[in-house]
Amino acid sequence: MSDLGQGETRAPDGTNLYVGTDSNTNNDWSLADVVSDRVQDTVRVPYNAYSTSVGTPAGNVGIAFSKGILDDLLRKELGFTGVINSDTGIINEPNVGLPDAQTVQNNRAWGLQDKTKNQLFQTAMDAGTDVFSGFHKNADILSVVKQGLVSEARIDESVKRLLKVQFELGLFENPYVDATRANDIVGNEQFQQAANQAQRQSIVLLENQNALLPLPASEQAADKKLYTLGMNEGVAEQYGYQEVTVGDAADLNTRPSAAGHDYALIRVRVTNKDTGLLVFGGADFAEVDVLDFTSMAQANTWEISPSLDEIKAVMSEVGADKTVLSVYFRQPFVMDEASGLKNAGAILATFGSRDEALMDVITGKFSPSGKLPFALANSAQAIINQASDAPGYAPAETLYPFGYGLSYD
C-alpha cells in the first residue's frame, strides 16, 4: 500500500482503497491511512482470471460483489446451484462525515466503501449473492427493486434457491417440533459423548519437553500440588488432584504464589476489547496485524487472559519446565521469543475445548491426536513477510507447520 501517493485512494492496479471521509478536514482516507505503518508494504493479491475486471465493478473487491468469482467461476464453471451467503456487514452507508478513523471498519464493502447502500445491493445481487448476513431491513431491498436497480425476476432467483433448501428439509410438510421428543434428542448422552470425543480429538500437542505429559492422575496425583489459571474450579479434583491452588479464583484480591507447586496448568484465551466503536468487534485497523503475544499485551484492542505478566510470573515461580500451557488459537497467534511462552514444558493448541477434554488429554486418559489447521509463525515479522496468497510461512519463519501435532505413542 506504500505505492499510494498522498491523498490517493485508488491503487495503480485499479483497486479502490477508499475507506472514508473525515468530517473535520473533509479529507478522504485510503486503507493505507488507517492501518499501522508495519503493514504499509503489504502486497495486494495479484490479478487473476476471476478478478472483477471480468465483470462489474473493475478491480479487487469483496467476494460478495465479485461477478467474476460468484457467477463466472462458482456458478457457471463449477456448476454450483445452491445459496450464496455473504459475509456479515457488507451493506452499510458510506463512511462520509465520520471524524473517528476507527469507525471506518463498520463498513465492510471492501473496494466499494464509497458507494451507497442501493449501489452495494445492486452490485452484490448482480454478482450472484442471495443472502446478506447481518442485514434484516426488507424495506431497503424493496427500495432497490422499486428504483429499477434490481428486477423482481432476480429476487425470485434467490427466493427459489432458499425455498428449495427449506422444502428439502421438510419444513413445509412437517414444520413443527415434537416437544415430547426434543429433550430426548437435544443433548442426549450419546450425542454428548460424541461431542466430548470431538473435543478431545481436536486438541493438538505442540510441545512436550522431557515427556512432561501425561501428568499424574488418580492415585498418583493425590500428593501432587497443582496450580491453575484460566481453569474452572473443581475440574482438576475430578482427576485425583487434592492440592489445587486456583490462582485466579473470584474471591481473591491478590494472586497467590505458584512457588512450591509440582505443576502449573494455564489456559490462555485471547479476545478483543469492546471499544464501543466497532459494530462487528475485532481489533481496530491499526492493530489488525498484531498477533504476537508481546504486542497484544500492549495493544488497545487485544486482551490476553490471564495477562501475559501473570503467565510469566507463574512460569517463573513454578518453573517453565513444569508449566503446561493451553492456548485457544482462535487465530494463528504468535508465541514470540519475548513472550517466553515457547519455554513452557508442554504446549497444547485448543479450539474451544472444555476443561474436562483438556484434562483427559494431559493426564493420558486420551492420547493427543489433533493436527494444526494452520501454520504458526515464529515471529511477528514472519506474518508481515508472508505472501498473502500463499499457504504457510517460509521454513525459516515457521514455528509449527500446517498439520503438525504430537502424540504419546
C-alpha positions as CSV (number, residue, x, y, z in Angstrom):
1,M,0.0,0.0,0.0
2,S,3.0,2.2,0.2
3,D,2.6,2.8,-3.6
4,L,-0.3,5.2,-2.9
5,G,0.5,8.9,-3.1
6,Q,-0.7,11.5,-0.5
7,G,-4.5,11.8,-0.8
8,E,-4.8,9.0,-3.3
9,T,-7.4,6.3,-2.7
10,R,-7.2,4.2,-5.9
11,A,-4.2,1.9,-6.4
12,P,-2.3,1.7,-9.7
13,D,-4.0,-1.7,-10.4
14,G,-7.4,0.0,-10.1
15,T,-8.3,-1.3,-6.7
16,N,-10.5,1.2,-4.8
17,L,-8.9,1.6,-1.3
18,Y,-11.2,4.4,-0.2
19,V,-12.5,3.8,3.4
20,G,-14.0,7.2,4.5
21,T,-14.1,10.9,4.6
22,D,-13.2,12.9,7.7
23,S,-15.9,15.4,8.6
24,N,-13.4,17.7,10.4
25,T,-11.0,18.1,7.5
26,N,-13.0,16.8,4.5
27,N,-10.0,14.7,3.6
28,D,-10.6,11.2,2.1
29,W,-8.9,8.2,3.8
30,S,-7.5,5.2,2.0
31,L,-6.8,1.9,3.7
32,A,-3.2,2.9,3.9
33,D,-4.1,5.9,6.1
34,V,-5.7,3.8,8.8
35,V,-3.6,0.7,9.1
36,S,-0.4,0.6,11.0
37,D,3.0,1.5,9.5
38,R,4.1,-2.1,10.0
39,V,1.9,-3.3,7.0
40,Q,2.3,-0.4,4.6
41,D,4.4,-2.5,2.3
42,T,1.8,-5.3,2.2
43,V,1.4,-6.6,-1.4
44,R,-2.1,-7.0,-2.7
45,V,-3.1,-10.3,-4.2
46,P,-2.2,-10.0,-7.9
47,Y,-4.7,-10.0,-10.7
48,N,-6.2,-13.4,-11.6
49,A,-8.6,-14.7,-14.2
50,Y,-11.5,-14.3,-11.9
51,S,-10.9,-10.8,-10.6
52,T,-13.7,-8.4,-11.0
53,S,-12.3,-6.9,-14.2
54,V,-14.2,-9.8,-15.8
55,G,-17.4,-8.1,-14.8
56,T,-18.6,-5.0,-12.9
57,P,-17.1,-3.3,-11.0
58,A,-13.5,-3.5,-12.0
59,G,-10.6,-4.0,-9.6
60,N,-10.3,-6.1,-6.4
61,V,-13.5,-6.1,-4.3
62,G,-15.1,-8.2,-1.6
63,I,-16.1,-11.7,-2.8
64,A,-19.9,-10.9,-2.4
65,F,-19.5,-8.2,-5.0
66,S,-17.4,-10.2,-7.5
67,K,-19.3,-11.3,-10.6
68,G,-16.1,-12.9,-11.8
69,I,-15.9,-15.2,-8.8
70,L,-19.5,-15.9,-7.9
71,D,-21.2,-16.0,-11.3
72,D,-18.5,-16.9,-13.7
73,L,-16.4,-19.2,-11.6
74,L,-18.7,-20.6,-8.9
75,R,-22.0,-21.0,-10.8
76,K,-21.0,-21.3,-14.5
77,E,-17.7,-23.0,-14.4
78,L,-18.1,-25.1,-11.2
79,G,-21.8,-25.7,-11.5
80,F,-22.8,-24.5,-8.0
81,T,-26.6,-24.2,-7.8
82,G,-27.0,-23.5,-4.1
83,V,-27.5,-20.4,-1.9
84,I,-24.6,-17.9,-1.8
85,N,-24.4,-16.2,1.6
86,S,-22.4,-13.0,2.1
87,D,-20.0,-12.1,4.9
88,T,-21.6,-10.1,7.7
89,G,-21.8,-6.4,7.5
90,I,-21.1,-5.8,3.8
91,I,-24.0,-3.5,3.4
92,N,-23.7,-0.1,5.1
93,E,-23.7,3.6,4.5
94,P,-20.5,5.2,3.0
95,N,-18.0,6.4,5.6
96,V,-18.6,10.0,4.9
97,G,-18.6,12.6,7.7
98,L,-17.1,10.3,10.4
99,P,-14.5,12.1,12.5
100,D,-13.1,8.9,14.0
101,A,-10.9,6.8,11.7
102,Q,-11.6,3.7,13.8
103,T,-15.3,3.6,12.8
104,V,-14.5,3.1,9.1
105,Q,-14.3,-0.7,9.9
106,N,-18.1,-0.7,10.3
107,N,-18.4,-0.6,6.5
108,R,-17.1,-3.8,5.1
109,A,-17.9,-3.3,1.5
110,W,-14.2,-3.8,0.6
111,G,-13.3,-1.9,-2.6
112,L,-16.7,-0.2,-2.7
113,Q,-16.8,1.8,0.5
114,D,-17.7,5.0,-1.3
115,K,-20.9,3.5,-2.7
116,T,-24.4,3.9,-1.4
117,K,-26.4,1.1,0.1
118,N,-28.5,0.7,-3.0
119,Q,-25.4,0.6,-5.2
120,L,-24.0,-2.1,-3.0
121,F,-27.2,-4.2,-3.1
122,Q,-27.3,-3.9,-6.9
123,T,-23.6,-4.9,-7.3
124,A,-23.9,-7.8,-4.9
125,M,-27.1,-9.2,-6.5
126,D,-25.7,-8.8,-10.0
127,A,-22.7,-10.7,-8.9
128,G,-24.8,-13.6,-7.6
129,T,-25.2,-13.0,-3.8
130,D,-28.5,-14.4,-2.4
131,V,-28.4,-13.7,1.3
132,F,-27.0,-10.7,3.1
133,S,-25.8,-11.8,6.5
134,G,-26.3,-9.4,9.4
135,F,-28.9,-7.4,7.4
136,H,-32.6,-7.5,8.0
137,K,-34.2,-4.4,6.6
138,N,-36.6,-5.6,3.9
139,A,-37.6,-2.1,3.1
140,D,-34.1,-1.4,1.7
141,I,-34.3,-4.4,-0.6
142,L,-37.8,-3.2,-1.8
143,S,-36.3,0.2,-2.5
144,V,-33.7,-1.2,-4.8
145,V,-36.5,-3.0,-6.8
146,K,-38.8,0.0,-6.9
147,Q,-35.9,2.1,-8.3
148,G,-35.4,-0.4,-11.0
149,L,-31.8,-1.2,-10.0
150,V,-32.7,-4.9,-9.5
151,S,-35.5,-6.8,-11.2
152,E,-38.2,-8.9,-9.4
153,A,-37.0,-11.8,-11.5
154,R,-33.6,-11.5,-9.9
155,I,-35.1,-11.5,-6.4
156,D,-37.2,-14.6,-7.4
157,E,-34.0,-16.5,-8.3
158,S,-32.7,-16.1,-4.7
159,V,-36.1,-16.8,-3.2
160,K,-36.3,-20.1,-5.2
161,R,-32.9,-21.2,-4.1
162,L,-33.8,-20.5,-0.5
163,L,-37.2,-22.2,-0.7
164,K,-35.7,-25.3,-2.4
165,V,-33.4,-25.9,0.6
166,Q,-36.3,-25.4,3.0
167,F,-38.6,-27.8,1.1
168,E,-35.8,-30.4,1.0
169,L,-35.6,-30.1,4.8
170,G,-39.4,-30.8,5.0
171,L,-40.1,-27.5,6.7
172,F,-43.4,-27.1,4.9
173,E,-44.7,-30.7,5.1
174,N,-43.9,-31.1,8.8
175,P,-42.8,-27.7,10.2
176,Y,-43.5,-28.5,13.9
177,V,-41.2,-29.8,16.6
178,D,-42.3,-32.8,18.6
179,A,-41.9,-31.4,22.1
180,T,-42.1,-34.8,23.7
181,R,-39.0,-35.9,21.7
182,A,-37.0,-32.7,21.9
183,N,-35.4,-33.4,25.3
184,D,-34.5,-36.9,24.2
185,I,-32.8,-35.7,21.1
186,V,-31.1,-32.4,22.0
187,G,-28.1,-33.0,24.2
188,N,-28.7,-36.7,24.8
189,E,-26.0,-38.8,26.3
190,Q,-25.0,-40.4,23.1
191,F,-24.7,-37.1,21.3
192,Q,-22.8,-35.5,24.3
193,Q,-20.3,-38.4,24.2
194,A,-19.7,-37.8,20.5
195,A,-19.2,-34.1,21.2
196,N,-16.8,-34.8,24.1
197,Q,-14.8,-37.1,21.8
198,A,-14.6,-34.5,19.1
199,Q,-13.2,-32.0,21.6
200,R,-10.5,-34.5,22.7
201,Q,-9.6,-35.2,19.1
202,S,-9.3,-31.5,18.3
203,I,-6.6,-30.8,20.9
204,V,-3.1,-30.5,19.4
205,L,0.0,-31.3,21.4
206,L,2.7,-28.9,20.1
207,E,5.4,-29.3,22.7
208,N,6.2,-32.0,25.3
209,Q,9.7,-31.4,26.6
210,N,11.3,-34.2,28.7
211,A,8.0,-36.1,28.4
212,L,6.3,-33.8,30.9
213,L,2.9,-35.1,29.7
214,P,0.9,-37.0,30.6
215,L,0.7,-35.7,34.1
216,P,-0.1,-38.0,37.0
217,A,-3.8,-38.8,37.6
218,S,-5.9,-40.7,40.1
219,E,-3.9,-42.1,43.0
220,Q,-0.6,-40.9,41.5
221,A,-1.9,-37.3,41.6
222,A,-3.1,-37.3,45.2
223,D,0.2,-36.0,46.6
224,K,0.9,-33.6,43.8
225,K,0.4,-29.8,44.1
226,L,-1.3,-28.3,41.0
227,Y,-1.6,-24.5,40.3
228,T,-4.1,-23.4,37.7
229,L,-5.0,-20.2,35.8
230,G,-7.9,-20.0,33.4
231,M,-9.5,-23.3,34.6
232,N,-12.9,-23.8,36.2
233,E,-12.7,-24.7,39.8
234,G,-13.3,-28.3,40.8
235,V,-12.2,-29.9,37.5
236,A,-8.7,-30.9,38.4
237,E,-10.0,-32.6,41.6
238,Q,-12.0,-35.0,39.4
239,Y,-8.7,-36.4,38.1
240,G,-7.3,-37.1,41.6
241,Y,-5.6,-33.8,42.5
242,Q,-6.3,-33.0,46.1
243,E,-4.0,-30.0,46.5
244,V,-5.1,-27.5,43.8
245,T,-4.5,-23.7,44.0
246,V,-6.7,-21.7,41.7
247,G,-4.6,-18.6,41.1
248,D,-7.5,-16.6,39.6
249,A,-10.3,-17.6,42.0
250,A,-13.1,-15.0,42.1
251,D,-12.8,-14.4,45.8
252,L,-9.0,-13.5,45.7
253,N,-7.8,-9.9,45.9
254,T,-4.2,-10.9,45.0
255,R,-2.9,-13.9,43.1
256,P,-1.2,-16.5,45.4
257,S,2.3,-17.6,44.5
258,A,2.8,-20.7,42.5
259,A,6.1,-21.5,44.2
260,G,6.4,-24.9,45.7
261,H,3.8,-26.5,43.3
262,D,4.7,-29.5,41.3
263,Y,2.9,-28.3,38.1
264,A,1.2,-25.2,36.7
265,L,-1.7,-25.6,34.2
266,I,-2.5,-22.4,32.4
267,R,-5.4,-21.9,29.9
268,V,-4.8,-18.9,27.7
269,R,-7.6,-17.1,25.8
270,V,-7.2,-14.0,23.6
271,T,-10.2,-11.7,22.9
272,N,-10.8,-8.2,21.6
273,K,-11.7,-5.4,23.9
274,D,-15.1,-3.7,23.2
275,T,-14.2,-0.1,22.4
276,G,-17.8,0.8,21.6
277,L,-16.7,1.9,18.2
278,L,-16.7,-1.3,16.2
279,V,-20.1,-2.8,15.4
280,F,-18.7,-6.1,14.4
281,G,-15.9,-6.3,17.0
282,G,-12.4,-7.3,16.4
283,A,-9.2,-5.2,16.6
284,D,-9.1,-1.8,15.1
285,F,-7.3,-1.2,11.8
286,A,-4.1,-0.1,13.4
287,E,-3.8,-3.4,15.3
288,V,-5.2,-6.0,12.9
289,D,-1.7,-7.3,12.2
290,V,-0.9,-7.6,15.9
291,L,-0.9,-11.3,16.6
292,D,2.2,-11.9,18.7
293,F,1.6,-12.1,22.5
294,T,4.1,-9.4,23.5
295,S,2.4,-6.8,21.2
296,M,-1.1,-7.9,22.0
297,A,-0.3,-7.4,25.7
298,Q,0.5,-3.8,24.9
299,A,-2.3,-3.2,22.4
300,N,-5.6,-1.2,23.0
301,T,-8.0,-3.6,21.4
302,W,-6.5,-7.0,22.3
303,E,-6.8,-8.7,25.7
304,I,-4.9,-11.8,27.0
305,S,-6.5,-13.7,29.8
306,P,-4.8,-14.4,32.2
307,S,-2.5,-11.5,31.4
308,L,0.9,-12.1,29.9
309,D,2.5,-10.7,33.1
310,E,0.6,-13.2,35.2
311,I,1.6,-16.1,32.9
312,K,5.2,-15.1,33.0
313,A,5.1,-14.8,36.8
314,V,3.6,-18.3,37.3
315,M,6.1,-19.8,34.9
316,S,8.9,-18.2,36.8
317,E,7.6,-19.3,40.2
318,V,6.8,-23.0,39.4
319,G,9.4,-23.4,36.7
320,A,8.8,-23.2,32.9
321,D,9.7,-26.8,32.5
322,K,6.8,-27.8,34.9
323,T,4.3,-25.5,33.2
324,V,1.6,-26.8,30.9
325,L,0.3,-24.1,28.6
326,S,-3.0,-24.5,26.7
327,V,-3.6,-21.7,24.2
328,Y,-7.0,-21.2,22.5
329,F,-5.9,-20.5,18.9
330,R,-9.0,-18.8,17.5
331,Q,-6.4,-17.1,15.3
332,P,-2.9,-18.2,14.4
333,F,-1.3,-16.2,17.3
334,V,2.5,-15.9,17.5
335,M,4.3,-17.2,20.6
336,D,7.1,-14.8,20.1
337,E,10.5,-15.1,21.8
338,A,10.0,-12.1,24.2
339,S,6.7,-13.6,25.5
340,G,8.5,-16.6,26.9
341,L,5.6,-18.8,26.1
342,K,7.7,-21.1,23.9
343,N,9.7,-22.1,27.1
344,A,6.8,-24.0,28.6
345,G,7.4,-27.7,29.2
346,A,4.2,-28.6,27.4
347,I,2.1,-26.6,25.0
348,L,-1.2,-27.5,23.6
349,A,-3.4,-25.8,21.0
350,T,-7.1,-25.9,21.6
351,F,-10.1,-24.6,19.7
352,G,-12.9,-24.2,22.2
353,S,-12.5,-27.4,24.2
354,R,-13.9,-27.8,27.7
355,D,-11.6,-28.2,30.7
356,E,-12.6,-31.9,31.0
357,A,-11.5,-32.6,27.4
358,L,-8.1,-30.9,28.1
359,M,-7.7,-32.8,31.4
360,D,-8.4,-36.1,29.6
361,V,-5.5,-35.4,27.2
362,I,-2.9,-34.0,29.7
363,T,-3.5,-36.9,32.1
364,G,-3.2,-39.5,29.4
365,K,-6.8,-40.7,29.5
366,F,-6.8,-39.8,25.8
367,S,-3.7,-39.7,23.7
368,P,-3.5,-36.4,21.7
369,S,-4.2,-36.9,18.0
370,G,-5.1,-33.4,16.7
371,K,-3.2,-31.6,13.9
372,L,-2.8,-27.9,13.4
373,P,-5.3,-26.5,10.9
374,F,-2.9,-23.7,10.0
375,A,0.8,-23.0,10.3
376,L,2.2,-20.9,13.2
377,A,4.8,-18.3,12.6
378,N,7.8,-17.9,14.9
379,S,7.8,-14.1,14.9
380,A,5.6,-11.1,14.2
381,Q,7.8,-10.1,11.3
382,A,7.1,-13.5,9.7
383,I,3.4,-12.6,9.3
384,I,4.3,-9.3,7.5
385,N,6.8,-11.1,5.3
386,Q,4.3,-13.8,4.3
387,A,2.9,-13.8,0.7
388,S,-0.8,-13.3,1.4
389,D,-1.9,-15.6,-1.4
390,A,0.5,-18.5,-0.4
391,P,-0.1,-21.1,2.3
392,G,2.0,-21.0,5.4
393,Y,5.3,-19.3,6.0
394,A,8.9,-19.7,4.8
395,P,10.5,-22.7,6.6
396,A,12.9,-20.4,8.5
397,E,9.9,-18.4,9.8
398,T,7.7,-21.3,10.8
399,L,7.4,-22.4,14.4
400,Y,5.0,-25.2,13.7
401,P,3.9,-26.2,10.1
402,F,0.3,-26.9,9.0
403,G,-0.7,-30.4,10.0
404,Y,1.7,-30.6,12.9
405,G,0.8,-32.5,16.1
406,L,2.5,-34.8,18.6
407,S,1.1,-37.8,20.5
408,Y,2.1,-40.0,23.4
409,D,2.5,-43.1,21.2
